[in-house]
Amino acid sequence: ARQLVPLAWNSLRRSFSSTMARFEPHDCNGRFKNILTETRGRVEVVFLNRPRALNALSNELMTELGDWLKEVDSNHDIGAVVLTGSGTKAFAAGADIKQMKDTNFAENYRDNFLGHWTAINDIRKPIIAAVNGYA
C-alpha cells in the first residue's frame, strides 16, 4: 500500500508535466513582463515568468499577478485559476531578496513594503498551485 502513493504521485506529475508543455501562454498583449497567462476552457492558467531568478516574487510580479487575478475574479466565464512557474527549475524561490537588500525593517514597516501582496487573499475563485520544481 505504501508503494501506491509514490507511484500514483509520479504518474500524476508526469501527466501534469506533459500537459503543461502543451500550453502556449501569452503576456496579455505586452501588458505584463513577469507573468504569462492562458485560458483553457473555464480555467485561467497563470505562469510566474522570472525563470532566471527562479521565479522569485518581486514587487512588480506581485502587482501584475494581483491586477490580473482581480480581472479574472470578475470574469464569470472563468471558474478557477491554476498558478504555476515557468521554466523547469522552480515554482517560486520566495521573495526577491535583491529588492530588500538596501532596506531595513523600519522603512519596510512604515512604507507597508509588500502590503499589496495580500491582494491574492481577496480573490474568490479557487486558486490551485501547480508546484513544479523548487518551492
C-alpha positions as CSV (number, residue, x, y, z in Angstrom):
1,A,0.0,0.0,0.0
2,R,2.9,2.4,0.7
3,Q,4.2,2.0,-2.8
4,L,0.9,3.1,-4.4
5,V,1.1,6.7,-3.2
6,P,4.5,7.4,-4.7
7,L,3.7,5.5,-7.9
8,A,0.4,7.4,-8.3
9,W,2.1,10.7,-7.5
10,N,4.8,10.1,-10.0
11,S,2.3,9.2,-12.7
12,L,0.2,12.4,-11.9
13,R,3.4,14.5,-12.0
14,R,4.4,13.1,-15.4
15,S,0.9,13.6,-16.8
16,F,0.9,17.2,-15.5
17,S,4.3,18.0,-16.9
18,S,3.3,16.8,-20.4
19,T,0.1,18.7,-20.2
20,M,1.8,21.9,-19.1
21,A,4.3,21.5,-22.0
22,R,1.3,21.9,-24.4
23,F,0.3,25.3,-23.1
24,E,1.0,28.4,-25.1
25,P,0.9,31.2,-22.5
26,H,1.0,34.9,-23.6
27,D,1.7,38.2,-21.9
28,C,-1.7,39.8,-22.4
29,N,-0.6,41.9,-25.4
30,G,2.5,43.2,-23.7
31,R,0.8,44.3,-20.5
32,F,2.9,42.0,-18.3
33,K,6.5,41.3,-18.0
34,N,6.5,38.9,-15.1
35,I,3.5,36.7,-15.7
36,L,2.1,34.8,-18.6
37,T,-1.4,33.6,-18.9
38,E,-3.6,31.2,-20.9
39,T,-7.2,30.4,-20.7
40,R,-8.2,26.8,-21.1
41,G,-12.0,26.4,-21.0
42,R,-13.1,27.8,-17.7
43,V,-9.6,27.6,-16.2
44,E,-7.1,30.5,-16.2
45,V,-3.5,29.3,-16.0
46,V,-1.0,31.9,-14.7
47,F,2.7,31.3,-15.1
48,L,5.2,33.2,-12.9
49,N,7.7,34.3,-15.5
50,R,11.0,35.0,-14.0
51,P,12.8,31.7,-14.7
52,R,16.3,33.3,-14.5
53,A,15.5,34.4,-10.9
54,L,13.8,31.0,-10.2
55,N,10.5,32.9,-10.3
56,A,11.4,35.0,-7.2
57,L,8.5,37.1,-6.1
58,S,9.3,40.7,-6.8
59,N,7.0,43.7,-6.2
60,E,6.5,44.1,-9.9
61,L,5.5,40.4,-10.3
62,M,3.1,40.5,-7.4
63,T,1.5,43.7,-8.6
64,E,0.9,42.2,-12.1
65,L,-0.4,39.0,-10.5
66,G,-2.8,40.9,-8.2
67,D,-4.1,43.1,-11.0
68,W,-4.6,40.1,-13.3
69,L,-6.3,38.0,-10.6
70,K,-8.7,40.8,-9.9
71,E,-9.7,40.9,-13.6
72,V,-10.0,37.1,-13.7
73,D,-12.1,37.1,-10.5
74,S,-14.7,39.4,-12.1
75,N,-14.8,37.3,-15.3
76,H,-17.8,34.9,-14.9
77,D,-16.5,32.7,-17.7
78,I,-13.6,31.6,-15.5
79,G,-14.2,29.1,-12.7
80,A,-10.8,28.6,-11.3
81,V,-7.1,29.6,-11.5
82,V,-4.0,27.5,-11.7
83,L,-0.8,29.2,-10.6
84,T,2.5,27.7,-11.8
85,G,6.0,28.7,-12.5
86,S,7.7,29.0,-15.9
87,G,10.9,27.1,-16.6
88,T,11.8,23.8,-15.1
89,K,13.8,24.5,-12.0
90,A,11.4,26.3,-9.7
91,F,7.8,27.1,-8.9
92,A,8.9,30.2,-6.9
93,A,12.0,30.8,-4.9
94,G,10.2,33.1,-2.5
95,A,10.5,36.8,-2.0
96,D,13.2,38.5,-4.2
97,I,15.8,39.4,-1.6
98,K,17.6,41.6,-4.1
99,Q,14.8,44.1,-3.7
100,M,15.1,44.0,0.1
101,K,18.9,44.2,0.5
102,D,19.0,48.0,0.7
103,T,16.1,48.5,3.1
104,N,15.6,48.0,6.8
105,F,12.7,46.8,8.9
106,A,11.6,50.3,10.0
107,E,11.4,51.5,6.4
108,N,9.6,48.4,5.2
109,Y,7.0,48.7,8.0
110,R,6.5,52.4,7.6
111,D,6.1,52.1,3.8
112,N,4.0,48.9,4.0
113,F,6.5,47.1,1.9
114,L,4.9,44.1,0.3
115,G,1.5,45.2,1.6
116,H,0.0,44.8,-1.8
117,W,1.0,41.1,-1.8
118,T,-2.2,40.3,0.1
119,A,-4.4,41.1,-3.0
120,I,-4.4,37.4,-3.7
121,N,-6.4,36.9,-0.5
122,D,-9.3,38.8,-1.9
123,I,-9.8,36.5,-4.9
124,R,-13.0,34.5,-4.5
125,K,-12.3,31.9,-7.2
126,P,-10.3,28.8,-6.2
127,I,-6.6,29.2,-6.9
128,I,-4.6,25.9,-7.3
129,A,-0.9,25.9,-7.1
130,A,0.7,23.6,-9.6
131,V,4.1,23.4,-7.9
132,N,6.8,22.4,-10.4
133,G,10.4,22.3,-9.2
134,Y,11.6,24.1,-6.1
135,A,9.1,26.0,-4.0
